[in-house]
Amino acid sequence: PMIVVQYHSDGFLRGGTGDEYPIHAFAARGFAVLSVERPAFFAEARPGIRSYDDVNAANGKGWAERRSLLSSLVAGVNMVIAKGIADPARIGITGLSDGASTARFALINTRLFTAASISTCCVEPKSVMTYGGIAYADAMRAMGYPSASQDAPDFWQPYSMALNARNMTRPLLMQLADEEYLLGLETFTALREARQPVEMYVFPGEHHIKWQPAHRRAIYERNLDWFQFWLQSHIDPDPTKAAQYERWEVMRAQLRPAASLP
């Protein structure tokens, strides 16, 4: 089995961007780990780019930046599979911030990944213009996102986990900072209502990059447990984790096939 860690691959990494996915601990437990460096912005190849607003507009049109990142990610994973290193039926994906956005887009638009864990969430039609605040809403509208009062399912379909909830069918772990968790509630609620395998944890006193050592340790351990359960069918015999595995076993029993994707 393999775990993908994003989204910058700088130096001797412990857990990828945000340090939540313990590369060496995964490797010690029998996983291959692919540490991905994101490619250049899609907008960098476009003519007439003169400002950051131009960059955002070009990247956002037709989800061009997200499609570019997904293409790069899929190419990298397929290279590892072709080398005989990774089992194509047991690939997990992780991410924080832009990496979490790539992970979500990948789960919606490809069937390549079997399980996922994200550190930040989400951009959804009913909540992104509300819970991010008015300055965030103004910035999102400048990038071409619909306003809160617009119903634009065609725009949102490639990127909204809430709109695609019935077809997700891959276990998703969300470990979020309390500063940001409101943006994840629409996704979590939609997946839960669709009886998809999802868990969300909220860490108090945390920000975009989580800093408290006790939280970092809990996040590390839960990510190890999560991927070992879903990709290796391994259960930690620690009796304090019994309730966790009972929930996950129920999730696994309720999994159902989804519509086919590439």
DODO-992846 format. One record per residue: residue number from 1; residue in one letter; x, z, y of N, C-alpha, C, O in turn. Coordinates in steps of 0.1 Angstrom, whole numbers, plus 5000, padded with zeros to 4 digits. Each point is the difference from the previous one (the first is absolute). Layout:
<rs>
  resi  resn  n.c1  n.c3  n.c2  ca.c1  ca.c3  ca.c2  c.c1  c.c3  c.c2  o.c1  o.c3  o.c2
   NUM     A     X     Z     Y      X      Z      Y     X     Z     Y     X     Z     Y
...
</rs>
This chain:
<rs>
  resi  resn  n.c1  n.c3  n.c2  ca.c1  ca.c3  ca.c2  c.c1  c.c3  c.c2  o.c1  o.c3  o.c2
     1     P  5008  5000  4988   4992   5000   5012  5009  5000  5013  5011  5005  4999
     2     M  4983  4990  5011   5008   4999   5013  4992  5005  5012  4988  4998  5000
     3     I  5019  5008  5009   4994   5005   5012  5006  4992  5012  5012  4999  5001
     4     V  4980  4996  5008   5005   4993   5012  5000  5010  5011  4989  5007  5003
     5     V  5022  4994  5004   5002   5009   5012  5002  4992  5012  5008  4991  5000
     6     Q  4985  5012  5011   5001   4992   5012  5003  5010  5012  5002  5012  4998
     7     Y  5000  4982  5015   5000   4986   5003  5013  4996  5006  5003  4988  5002
     8     H  5006  5022  5001   5014   4997   5003  5008  5006  4989  4997  5010  4994
     9     S  5014  4983  5003   5009   5004   4989  5014  5002  5006  5009  4992  4998
    10     D  4992  5018  5011   5012   5003   5007  5008  5011  4993  4995  5011  4998
    11     G  5017  4986  4999   5009   5011   4995  4997  5005  4987  4993  4994  4992
    12     F  5012  5018  5005   4998   5007   4987  4987  5007  5000  5000  5012  5004
    13     L  4989  4982  4991   4987   5005   5002  4996  5011  4990  5005  5001  4989
    14     R  4987  5009  5016   4994   5010   4992  4986  4996  4996  4996  5000  4988
    15     G  4996  4996  5022   4986   4997   4997  4994  4989  5008  4988  5001  5002
    16     G  5020  4990  5003   4994   4989   5008  4997  5005  5014  5002  5011  5003
    17     T  4992  4980  5005   4996   5003   5013  4990  5012  5000  4990  4999  4993
    18     G  5013  5012  5014   4992   5012   5000  5004  5010  4989  4996  5011  5001
    19     D  5013  4985  4990   5005   5008   4989  4989  5008  4993  5000  5012  4999
    20     E  4991  4980  4994   4990   5006   4992  5000  4996  4986  4992  5005  4992
    21     Y  5016  4985  5004   5000   4994   4987  5014  5001  4994  5008  4991  5003
    22     P  4994  5019  4989   5014   5003   4996  5007  4990  4991  4998  5001  4988
    23     I  5009  4990  5017   5006   4989   4993  5008  5005  4988  4998  4995  4988
    24     H  5011  5014  5014   5008   5005   4989  4993  5008  4989  5003  4999  4988
    25     A  4987  5009  5017   4992   5007   4990  4991  4990  4992  4998  5003  4988
    26     F  4997  4987  5018   4993   4990   4992  5009  4993  4990  4996  4999  4988
    27     A  5016  4998  5016   5009   4993   4991  5004  5010  4988  5001  4995  4989
    28     A  5000  5018  5014   5004   5009   4990  4988  5002  4990  5003  5005  4989
    29     R  4985  4991  5015   4989   5002   4991  4996  4987  4993  4989  4998  4995
    30     G  5020  4992  5006   4997   4988   4992  4994  4988  5008  4996  4990  4993
    31     F  5004  5011  5020   4994   4989   5008  5012  4991  5005  5010  5006  5004
    32     A  4987  4981  4997   5008   4992   5009  4995  5002  5014  4988  5002  5002
    33     V  5020  4997  5008   4996   5001   5014  5005  4988  5008  5011  4997  5000
    34     L  4979  4996  5007   5004   4989   5009  4998  5005  5014  4989  5003  5004
    35     S  5022  4998  5003   5000   5004   5014  5000  4988  5009  5009  4992  5000
    36     V  4980  5006  5007   4998   4988   5008  5003  5001  5014  4996  5010  5007
    37     E  5011  4981  4999   5002   4998   5014  4991  4990  5005  5000  4988  4996
    38     R  4991  5015  5014   4990   4991   5005  5007  4988  5007  5011  5002  5006
    39     P  4984  4986  4993   5005   4988   5006  4998  5001  5015  4993  5009  5005
    40     A  5012  4981  5002   4998   4999   5015  4985  4998  5003  4993  4994  4991
    41     F  5003  5009  5021   4986   4998   5004  4997  4985  4998  5008  4991  5003
    42     F  4980  5006  4993   4995   4987   4999  5001  4993  5014  5003  4988  5001
    43     A  4994  5020  5010   5000   4994   5013  5014  4995  5005  5001  4992  5009
    44     E  5010  5013  4984   5013   4996   5005  5002  4985  4997  5009  4994  5007
    45     A  4984  5000  4984   5002   4986   4998  4990  4991  5008  5000  4988  4999
    46     R  4992  5019  5010   4990   4992   5007  5006  4997  5014  5007  5008  5006
    47     P  4990  4980  4999   5004   4996   5014  4992  5007  5011  4989  5004  4997
    48     G  5016  4998  5014   4993   5005   5012  4998  5015  5000  4991  5005  5007
    49     I  5016  5003  4985   4999   5014   4999  5008  5006  5012  5012  4999  5000
    50     R  4982  5008  5009   5007   5005   5012  4998  5015  5002  5007  5006  5008
    51     S  4984  5000  4985   4997   5015   5002  4996  5006  4987  4997  4993  4990
    52     Y  5003  5020  5010   4995   5007   4988  4985  4997  4997  4996  5000  4988
    53     D  4997  4998  5022   4986   4996   4998  4999  4987  4993  4991  4998  4992
    54     D  5017  4993  5012   5001   4987   4993  5003  5002  4985  4994  4993  4991
    55     V  5016  5016  5006   5004   5002   4986  4988  5006  4993  4997  4995  4989
    56     N  4996  5015  5016   4988   5005   4993  4989  4990  4998  4994  5000  4990
    57     A  5004  4992  5020   4989   4990   4999  5003  4990  4989  4992  4996  4992
    58     A  5021  4999  5007   5004   4990   4990  5000  5007  4986  4996  4994  4990
    59     N  5009  5018  5009   5000   5007   4987  4986  5003  4995  4997  4999  4988
    60     G  4993  5004  5021   4987   5004   4996  4991  4988  4997  4990  5002  4992
    61     K  5012  4986  5013   4991   4989   4998  5000  4996  4985  5010  4996  4995
    62     G  4978  5005  5000   4998   4996   4986  5008  5009  4990  5003  4996  4989
    63     W  5000  5016  5016   5008   5010   4992  5014  4994  4996  5005  5002  4989
    64     A  5001  4990  5020   5012   4992   4997  5011  5010  4996  5008  4997  4990
    65     E  4994  5014  5017   5011   5009   4997  4998  5006  4987  5010  5002  4992
    66     R  4978  5003  5005   4997   5006   4987  5002  4990  4989  5005  5004  4989
    67     R  4991  4984  5012   5002   4990   4990  5015  4997  4998  5004  4998  4989
    68     S  5003  5001  5022   5015   4998   4999  5007  5011  4992  5008  4998  4991
    69     L  4988  5015  5012   5006   5011   4993  4996  5000  4985  5008  5003  4992
    70     L  4979  4994  5005   4996   5000   4987  5007  4989  4992  5004  5002  4988
    71     S  4998  4987  5018   5007   4989   4993  5015  5004  4996  5004  4998  4989
    72     S  5002  5009  5021   5014   5004   4997  5000  5011  4989  5009  5000  4992
    73     L  4982  5009  5009   4999   5011   4990  4997  4994  4986  5007  5004  4991
    74     V  4984  4987  5008   4997   4995   4987  5012  4992  4994  5003  5001  4988
    75     A  5004  4992  5021   5012   4992   4996  5010  5010  4994  5006  4997  4990
    76     G  4996  5014  5017   5010   5010   4995  4997  5006  4987  5008  5002  4991
    77     V  4979  5002  5008   4995   5006   4987  5002  4990  4989  5004  5004  4989
    78     N  4992  4984  5013   5000   4990   4990  5015  4997  4995  5002  4997  4989
    79     M  5007  5004  5021   5014   4998   4996  5005  5011  4990  5007  4998  4991
    80     V  4988  5015  5012   5004   5011   4991  4993  4998  4986  5007  5003  4990
    81     I  4981  4993  5010   4993   4997   4988  5007  4989  4992  5002  5001  4988
    82     A  5002  4988  5019   5007   4989   4993  5013  5004  4994  5005  4994  4990
    83     K  5002  5017  5015   5012   5005   4995  4998  5008  4988  5010  5005  4993
    84     G  4977  4998  5003   4997   5009   4989  5002  5014  5003  5000  5008  4990
    85     I  5001  4996  5022   5001   5014   5004  4987  5008  5000  4999  5011  4996
    86     A  4991  4982  5010   4987   5007   5002  4989  4995  4992  5000  4988  4997
    87     D  4991  5021  4998   4989   4996   4993  4989  4996  5009  4995  5008  5008
    88     P  5000  4979  4992   4991   4995   5010  4986  5007  4999  4992  5000  5009
    89     A  5005  5007  4980   4988   5008   4999  5001  5014  5005  4990  5007  5000
    90     R  5022  4997  5005   5002   5014   5004  5008  5001  5013  5012  5004  4999
    91     I  4982  4991  5012   5008   5000   5012  4992  5008  5011  4988  4997  5002
    92     G  5019  5012  5004   4993   5009   5010  5006  4996  5014  5011  4995  5001
    93     I  4981  5007  5009   5004   4997   5014  4997  5012  5009  4991  5008  4998
    94     T  5018  4994  5011   5000   5012   5009  5002  4995  5014  5004  4988  5003
    95     G  4994  5021  5007   5003   4996   5014  4994  5010  5010  4990  5007  4998
    96     L  5018  4993  5013   4996   5008   5012  4999  4990  5012  5008  4991  5001
    97     S  4982  5011  5008   4999   4992   5012  4999  4985  4997  4991  4996  4993
    98     D  5018  4996  5011   4999   4985   4997  5001  4998  4985  4994  4991  4995
    99     G  5014  5017  4998   5000   4999   4986  4987  5003  4993  4996  4994  4990
   100     A  4997  5016  5015   4986   5003   4995  4991  4988  5003  4991  4997  4991
   101     S  5010  4997  5020   4992   4988   5003  5003  4989  4991  4990  4993  4995
   102     T  5022  5005  5001   5004   4990   4991  4994  5003  4986  4995  4991  4993
   103     A  5006  5022  5003   4995   5004   4987  4985  4998  5000  4995  4995  4989
   104     R  4997  5008  5021   4986   4998   5000  4996  4985  4999  4992  4996  4993
   105     F  5015  4996  5015   4998   4986   5000  5002  4994  4986  4993  4991  4995
   106     A  5018  5014  4999   5004   4995   4986  4989  5004  4990  4997  4992  4991
   107     L  4998  5020  5010   4989   5004   4991  4987  4992  5001  4993  4998  4990
   108     I  5005  4998  5022   4988   4992   5002  5002  4985  4996  4990  4994  4995
   109     N  5021  5001  5007   5003   4985   4999  5008  4996  4988  5002  4988  4998
   110     T  5002  5021  4993   5007   4997   4988  4997  5010  4989  4996  5012  5004
   111     R  5005  4985  4984   4998   5009   4989  5014  5004  4994  5000  5005  4989
   112     L  5011  4993  5019   5013   5003   4995  5003  5015  4997  5008  5003  4991
   113     F  4985  5005  5017   5004   5015   4999  4989  5008  4993  4988  4997  5001
   114     T  5017  5012  4991   4992   5008   4991  4995  5013  5005  4989  5005  4997
   115     A  5019  5001  5012   4997   5013   5006  5007  5000  5014  5010  4993  5002
   116     A  4985  5016  5007   5006   5000   5013  4999  5014  5006  4992  5009  4996
   117     S  5018  4994  5013   5000   5012   5008  5004  4997  5014  5010  4993  5002
   118     I  4982  5012  5008   5003   4997   5014  5000  5013  5008  4994  5010  4997
   119     S  5014  4989  5014   5002   5012   5009  4992  4999  5012  4999  5011  5007
   120     T  4996  4978  4997   4992   4998   5012  4988  4991  4997  5002  4991  4991
   121     C  4987  5010  5015   4988   4992   4998  4990  5002  5011  4999  5011  5005
   122     C  4995  4979  4999   4998   4987   4996  4995  4992  5013  4997  5007  5010
   123     V  5002  4980  4989   4993   4992   5010  4988  4995  4995  5000  4991  4991
   124     E  4988  5014  5013   4987   4997   4995  4990  4997  5011  5002  5005  5011
   125     P  4988  4987  4987   4991   4995   5010  4992  5011  5007  4998  4999  5012
   126     K  4998  5011  4981   4992   5010   5007  5007  5012  5007  4995  5007  5008
   127     S  5018  4994  4988   5007   5012   5005  5012  4997  5009  5004  5008  5008
   128     V  5002  4980  4991   5013   4998   5007  4998  5000  5015  5009  5005  5007
   129     M  4980  4990  4998   4998   5000   5014  4994  5014  5006  4998  5001  5012
   130     T  5000  5008  4978   4993   5012   5004  5010  5012  4999  5003  5007  5010
   131     Y  5003  4995  4979   5008   5012   4997  5014  4999  5005  5007  5010  5001
   132     G  4997  4978  5002   5014   4998   5006  5000  5003  5015  5011  5002  5006
   133     G  4977  4999  5001   5000   5003   5014  4999  4987  5008  5002  4989  4995
   134     I  4995  5012  5018   4997   4988   5008  5012  4992  5003  4999  4988  5000
   135     A  5013  5018  5001   5012   4992   5003  5003  4992  4987  5004  4988  5001
   136     Y  4995  5018  4987   5002   4993   4988  4990  4988  4998  5004  4989  4997
   137     A  4984  5014  5007   4990   4990   4999  5003  4988  5009  4998  4988  4996
   138     D  5006  5015  5016   5004   4989   5010  5011  4992  4994  5000  4988  5001
   139     A  5010  5019  4993   5012   4992   4995  4995  4992  4988  5005  4988  4999
   140     M  4986  5017  4993   4996   4992   4988  4992  4988  5005  5001  4989  4994
   141     R  4990  5012  5016   4993   4989   5005  5009  4989  5006  4997  4988  4999
   142     A  5014  5017  5008   5009   4990   5005  5007  4992  4989  5005  4989  5003
   143     M  4996  5017  4985   5006   4993   4989  4990  4991  4993  5004  4993  4990
   144     G  4983  5007  5014   4990   4991   4994  4990  5006  4991  4992  4994  4994
   145     Y  5009  5020  5005   4990   5007   4991  4987  5000  5007  4999  5001  5012
   146     P  4990  4999  4980   4986   5001   5006  4998  5014  5006  5007  5009  4996
   147     S  4984  4992  5013   4997   5012   5006  4991  5009  4991  4996  4994  4990
   148     A  5003  5018  5013   4992   5009   4991  4985  4996  4999  4994  5002  4989
   149     S  5001  4991  5021   4986   4996   4999  4998  4987  4993  4988  4995  4999
   150     Q  5023  4998  4997   4998   4987   4994  5000  5002  4985  5007  5008  4994
   151     D  4984  4984  4999   5000   4999   4986  5007  4988  4995  4995  4989  5002
   152     A  5017  5012  4993   5008   4988   4997  5006  5000  4986  5012  5002  4998
   153     P  4979  4997  4992   5005   5002   4986  5010  4989  4996  5009  5002  4992
   154     D  4990  4986  5013   5009   4989   4997  5014  5003  5005  5010  4997  4993
   155     F  4991  5009  5019   5013   5004   5005  5006  5011  4991  5012  4999  4997
   156     W  4980  5011  4999   5005   5012   4993  5002  4998  4985  5008  5008  4994
   157     Q  4986  4982  5000   5000   4999   4986  5014  5000  4993  5002  5007  4990
   158     P  5008  4986  5016   5014   5001   4994  5007  5013  5001  5011  5001  4994
   159     Y  4984  5008  5014   5008   5012   5003  4993  5013  4999  5007  5011  5000
   160     S  4980  4989  4998   4993   5013   5000  4998  5004  4985  4994  4993  4992
   161     M  5012  5019  5005   4998   5005   4987  4985  5005  4998  4995  5000  4989
   162     A  4999  5004  5022   4986   5005   4999  4991  4988  4996  4991  5002  4992
   163     L  5011  4986  5014   4992   4989   4997  5002  4995  4986  4992  4994  4994
   164     N  5020  5008  5001   5004   4996   4987  5000  5011  4989  5006  4998  4989
   165     A  4987  5013  5014   5001   5012   4992  4996  4997  4986  5006  5006  4991
   166     R  4984  4987  5006   4995   4998   4987  5010  4992  4991  4999  5001  4988
   167     N  5010  4992  5018   5010   4992   4992  5014  5006  5000  5009  4994  4995
   168     M  4993  5018  5011   5013   5005   5000  5005  5004  4986  5011  4995  4996
   169     T  4983  5014  4997   5003   5003   4986  5014  5003  4997  5004  4998  4988
   170     R  5004  5006  5022   5014   5005   4997  5001  5014  5006  4996  5002  5011
   171     P  5009  5007  4982   5001   5014   5005  5008  5000  5013  5011  4995  5001
   172     L  4983  5012  5008   5007   5002   5014  5001  5014  5003  4990  5008  5001
   173     L  5022  4997  5002   5003   5013   5005  5003  4999  5015  5008  4992  5005
   174     M  4985  5016  5003   5002   5001   5015  5004  5014  5003  4993  5009  4998
   175     Q  5020  4992  5008   5005   5012   5004  5003  4999  5015  5010  4994  5005
   176     L  4981  5012  5003   4999   4997   5015  5003  5012  5008  4998  5011  4996
   177     A  5007  4986  5016   5002   5010   5010  4987  5004  5007  4991  4991  5001
   178     D  5007  5021  5002   4987   5004   5007  4998  4993  5013  4989  4999  5005
   179     E  5022  4997  5001   5000   4993   5013  4993  4986  4999  4995  4995  5009
   180     E  5005  5000  4978   4996   4986   4998  4988  4999  4990  4995  4988  4998
   181     Y  5001  5022  4995   4991   4999   4989  4987  4994  5003  4993  4994  4991
   182     L  5002  5008  5021   4987   4994   5004  4999  4985  4998  4990  4995  4996
   183     L  5021  4998  5006   5001   4986   4998  4999  4996  4985  4997  4989  4997
   184     G  5005  5021  4994   4999   4997   4986  4987  5003  4994  4997  4996  4988
   185     L  4994  5010  5019   4987   5005   4994  4991  4988  4996  4993  5001  4990
   186     E  5007  4989  5018   4991   4988   4996  5004  4994  4987  4992  4997  4991
   187     T  5021  5001  5007   5006   4995   4988  4997  5009  4988  4994  4996  4990
   188     F  5009  5017  5012   4998   5009   4989  4986  5001  4996  4996  5001  4988
   189     T  4995  5000  5022   4986   5002   4997  4994  4987  4993  4992  5002  4990
   190     A  5012  4987  5014   4995   4987   4994  5005  4999  4985  4992  4997  4991
   191     L  5021  5007  5007   5005   4999   4986  4993  5011  4991  4997  4997  4989
   192     R  5001  5014  5017   4994   5011   4992  4985  4996  4997  4996  5002  4989
   193     E  4997  4993  5020   4986   4995   4998  5000  4989  4989  4990  4999  4993
   194     A  5020  4993  5007   5001   4989   4990  5006  5005  4986  5002  4992  4991
   195     R  5000  5021  5008   5005   5007   4988  5013  4994  4996  5003  4998  4988
   196     Q  5006  5000  5022   5013   4995   4998  5010  5012  4999  4997  5011  5005
   197     P  5014  4987  4988   5009   5012   4998  5009  5002  5013  5010  4993  5002
   198     V  4985  5017  5006   5007   5002   5012  5001  5015  5003  4990  5007  4997
   199     E  5021  4998  5008   5001   5014   5004  5007  5000  5014  5009  4992  5003
   200     M  4986  5017  5005   5006   5002   5014  5004  5014  5002  4992  5009  4998
   201     Y  5020  4993  5007   5005   5013   5004  5004  5000  5015  5005  4989  5005
   202     V  4992  5021  5002   5003   5001   5014  5009  5012  5003  4998  5011  4995
   203     F  5013  4986  5012   5011   5010   5002  4999  5005  5014  5001  4993  5010
   204     P  4997  5020  4992   4998   5006   5013  5013  5000  5008  5011  5002  4995
   205     G  4987  4997  5018   5012   5000   5009  5010  4989  4999  5012  5001  5003
   206     E  4983  4988  4992   5009   4988   4997  4997  4989  5009  4989  4999  5006
   207     H  5020  4992  4995   5000   4988   5009  5002  4987  4992  5000  5001  4987
   208     H  5003  4988  5020   5002   4988   4993  5011  5001  4989  4998  4995  4989
   209     I  5013  5011  5015   5010   5003   4990  4999  5015  4997  5002  5008  5009
   210     K  4995  4995  4979   4998   5014   4996  5014  5007  5000  5010  4995  4995
   211     W  4990  5018  5010   5013   5006   5002  5001  5014  4992  5012  5004  4998
   212     Q  4978  5002  4998   5001   5013   4994  5005  5000  4986  4994  4992  4992
   213     P  5016  5015  5005   5006   4999   4986  4991  5003  4989  5000  4993  4990
   214     A  4991  5017  5011   4990   5003   4990  4991  4988  4997  4996  4997  4989
   215     H  5001  4996  5022   4991   4988   4999  5007  4989  4993  4995  4993  4991
   216     R  5018  5005  5013   5008   4989   4994  5001  5002  4985  4999  4991  4992
   217     R  5004  5022  5004   5001   5003   4986  4987  4997  4992  5000  4994  4990
   218     A  4989  5011  5016   4987   4997   4994  4997  4985  4998  4994  4996  4990
   219     I  5009  4997  5021   4998   4985   5000  5008  4994  4989  4995  4991  4992
   220     Y  5018  5012  5007   5009   4995   4990  4994  5002  4986  4999  4991  4992
   221     E  4998  5022  5005   4995   5004   4987  4987  4993  4996  4998  4995  4989
   222     R  4993  5004  5021   4987   4993   4997  5002  4985  4998  4993  4994  4991
   223     N  5016  5000  5016   5003   4986   4998  5006  4997  4986  4996  4991  4994
   224     L  5013  5018  5002   5005   4999   4987  4990  5001  4989  4999  4992  4991
   225     D  4992  5019  5011   4989   5002   4990  4991  4988  5000  4996  4995  4989
   226     W  5000  5000  5022   4991   4989   5001  5004  4988  4993  4993  4994  4992
   227     F  5019  5001  5011   5005   4988   4994  5004  5002  4985  4998  4991  4992
   228     Q  5006  5021  5004   5003   5002   4986  4987  5000  4992  4999  4995  4989
   229     F  4990  5010  5017   4987   5000   4994  4995  4986  4998  4996  4996  4989
   230     W  5004  4996  5022   4993   4987   4999  5009  4989  4994  4995  4991  4994
   231     L  5018  5010  5007   5009   4990   4995  5007  5003  4987  5006  4992  4993
   232     Q  4995  5021  5004   5007   5005   4988  4991  5008  4991  5004  5004  4989
   233     S  4983  4998  5015   4991   5009   4992  5006  5014  4997  4998  5005  4989
   234     H  5010  5000  5020   5007   5013   4999  4992  5011  5007  4996  4998  5011
   235     I  5002  5013  4982   4994   5012   5006  5010  5011  5000  5005  5004  4990
   236     D  4997  5002  5022   5009   5012   5001  4993  5012  4994  4988  5003  5004
   237     P  5018  5004  4986   4993   5011   4994  4999  5012  5008  4994  5010  4996
   238     D  5011  4991  5016   4999   5011   5009  4985  5004  5002  4992  4992  5004
   239     P  5004  5020  4991   4986   5004   5001  4994  5000  5014  4987  4999  5001
   240     T  5021  5003  5009   4995   5000   5014  4995  4986  5004  4993  4999  5010
   241     K  5010  4990  4983   4996   4987   5003  4988  4995  4991  4997  4988  5001
   242     A  4998  5021  4991   4989   4996   4991  4988  4993  5007  4995  4990  4995
   243     A  5001  5016  5016   4988   4995   5007  5003  4986  5005  4991  4991  5000
   244     Q  5021  5007  5005   5004   4987   5005  4998  4989  4989  4994  4990  5003
   245     Y  5011  5013  4985   5000   4990   4990  4985  4998  4994  4997  4990  4996
   246     E  4995  5021  5005   4986   4998   4996  4993  4990  5009  4993  4992  4995
   247     R  5010  5009  5018   4994   4991   5010  5005  4986  4997  4992  4990  5000
   248     W  5021  5008  4998   5005   4987   4997  4995  4994  4987  4999  4988  4999
   249     E  4999  5020  4991   4995   4995   4988  4986  4994  5002  4996  4990  4994
   250     V  4996  5017  5014   4987   4995   5003  5000  4987  5007  4993  4991  4997
   251     M  5017  5008  5013   5001   4988   5007  5004  4988  4991  4994  4989  5001
   252     R  5015  5014  4989   5004   4989   4991  4989  4996  4991  4998  4988  4997
   253     A  4993  5021  4999   4989   4997   4992  4990  4992  5007  4992  4992  4994
   254     Q  5007  5009  5019   4990   4993   5008  5005  4986  5005  4992  4993  5006
   255     L  5021  5004  4992   5005   4987   5005  4992  4989  4994  4998  5000  4988
   256     R  4999  4990  5020   4993   4988   4994  5007  4987  5006  5007  5001  5010
   257     P  4992  4988  4983   5007   4988   5004  4995  4995  5014  4988  5003  5003
   258     A  5021  4991  5004   4996   4994   5013  5001  4985  5000  5004  4994  4990
   259     A  4991  5000  5020   5001   4985   5001  5014  4996  5000  5009  5007  5005
   260     S  4994  4982  4989   5014   4995   4998  5006  4995  5014  4993  4994  5008
   261     L  5020  5010  4993   5007   4995   5012  5014  4995  4995  5003  5002  4988
   262     P  5004  4991  5020   5013   4995   4996  5009  5012  4996  5012  4998  4996
</rs>
